Amino acid sequence: MVRMKVLAIPGSLRRGSFNRALALNARDLAPNGIEVEIFDLEGIPPFNQDLENAPPERVVALKEKVRSADALLFCTPEYNYSVPGVLKNAIDWASRPFEESPFEGKPVAIAGASTGSMGTSRAQYHLRQICVGLGMHALVYPELFVPNAEKKFGADGKIADARTREKLVELLEALRELAEKLGCGNAPDGRG
Ligand SMILES: Cc1cc2nc3c(=O)[nH]c(=O)nc-3n(C[C@H](O)[C@H](O)[C@H](O)COP(=O)(O)O)c2cc1C
């Protein structure tokens, strides 16, 4: 079984974000050998292509973290049936310049929590399309949609729903299997 380092990227800046909570739960529930680090998108300015060859410091940090991760976990909210601008904006920055994109070939799992009844499914399918454009390998199954998020998390930010916790662990296990198939991970410290 490979060891792997996962970079989890929540697509919300909100203080009480359910998607950041989802990423933190992934970190806390990660099975042995899977290390989850969170990257907060705070401080990433709106994309400007004039600056793509000399991006802001926070973008440089994001690109380095993506590059050194064995796999990614996007925890996306759903805004108006799609991916929040904050997340799309960060992906756009990190993907440039095109020949230096750290996303190419990266295994990625997608999850999301929303207060709506569809649990970010529509946003997740848009995000999958973005992953295709960037040459990432998005895990097909399992899918993790967390609807009615206000009922699924406790006041402490921990997932209160046992089945959601199980599904999050299953997602990480499946991401490890995908990373293994793709030859990512397996160094003693979890780096590929
Ligand atoms: C601009 C905006 C648009 C939204 N659109 C949707 C939507 O299309 N579907 C949905 O389920 N929830 C929608 N919501 C509600 C979000 O699911 C809810 O605010 C969620 O808590 C956001 O994620 P976060 O907790 O990680 O910040 C929307 C919220 C905002 C602010």
The ligand as an SDF file (V2000), in Angstrom:
LIG
                    3D

 31 33  0  0  0  0  0  0  0  0999 V2000
  -23.4320   32.9630   -4.1530 C   0  0  0  0  0  0  0  0  0  0  0  0
  -23.9870   31.6720   -3.5830 C   0  0  0  0  0  0  0  0  0  0  0  0
  -24.6140   30.7780   -4.4250 C   0  0  0  0  0  0  0  0  0  0  0  0
  -25.0870   29.5630   -3.9240 C   0  0  0  0  0  0  0  0  0  0  0  0
  -25.6130   28.6360   -4.7960 N   0  0  0  0  0  0  0  0  0  0  0  0
  -25.9040   27.4030   -4.3440 C   0  0  0  0  0  0  0  0  0  0  0  0
  -26.2660   26.3670   -5.2740 C   0  0  0  0  0  0  0  0  0  0  0  0
  -26.3530   26.5540   -6.4550 O   0  0  0  0  0  0  0  0  0  0  0  0
  -26.5170   25.1310   -4.7630 N   0  0  0  0  0  0  0  0  0  0  0  0
  -26.4220   24.8610   -3.4260 C   0  0  0  0  0  0  0  0  0  0  0  0
  -26.6490   23.7190   -3.0230 O   0  0  0  0  0  0  0  0  0  0  0  0
  -26.0770   25.8130   -2.5310 N   0  0  0  0  0  0  0  0  0  0  0  0
  -25.8180   27.0760   -2.9570 C   0  0  0  0  0  0  0  0  0  0  0  0
  -25.4260   28.0460   -2.0780 N   0  0  0  0  0  0  0  0  0  0  0  0
  -25.3960   27.7410   -0.6320 C   0  0  0  0  0  0  0  0  0  0  0  0
  -24.0660   27.1060   -0.2710 C   0  0  0  0  0  0  0  0  0  0  0  0
  -24.1890   25.7170   -0.4570 O   0  0  0  0  0  0  0  0  0  0  0  0
  -23.7510   27.3900    1.2050 C   0  0  0  0  0  0  0  0  0  0  0  0
  -23.5870   28.7730    1.3730 O   0  0  0  0  0  0  0  0  0  0  0  0
  -22.4930   26.6460    1.6550 C   0  0  0  0  0  0  0  0  0  0  0  0
  -22.4420   26.7190    3.0500 O   0  0  0  0  0  0  0  0  0  0  0  0
  -21.2240   27.2260    1.0080 C   0  0  0  0  0  0  0  0  0  0  0  0
  -20.0960   26.4800    1.3440 O   0  0  0  0  0  0  0  0  0  0  0  0
  -19.1530   26.8340    2.5830 P   0  0  0  0  0  0  0  0  0  0  0  0
  -19.9460   26.4960    3.8290 O   0  0  0  0  0  0  0  0  0  0  0  0
  -17.9670   25.9400    2.4260 O   0  0  0  0  0  0  0  0  0  0  0  0
  -18.7990   28.2910    2.5380 O   0  0  0  0  0  0  0  0  0  0  0  0
  -24.9850   29.2820   -2.5410 C   0  0  0  0  0  0  0  0  0  0  0  0
  -24.3820   30.2280   -1.7020 C   0  0  0  0  0  0  0  0  0  0  0  0
  -23.8880   31.4090   -2.2120 C   0  0  0  0  0  0  0  0  0  0  0  0
  -23.2050   32.3920   -1.2790 C   0  0  0  0  0  0  0  0  0  0  0  0
  1  2  1  0
  2  3  1  0
  2 30  2  0
  3  4  2  0
  4  5  1  0
  4 28  1  0
  5  6  2  0
  6  7  1  0
  6 13  1  0
  7  8  2  0
  7  9  1  0
  9 10  1  0
 10 11  2  0
 10 12  1  0
 12 13  2  0
 13 14  1  0
 14 15  1  0
 14 28  1  0
 15 16  1  0
 16 17  1  0
 16 18  1  0
 18 19  1  0
 18 20  1  0
 20 21  1  0
 20 22  1  0
 22 23  1  0
 23 24  1  0
 24 25  2  0
 24 26  1  0
 24 27  1  0
 28 29  2  0
 29 30  1  0
 30 31  1  0
M  END
$$$$
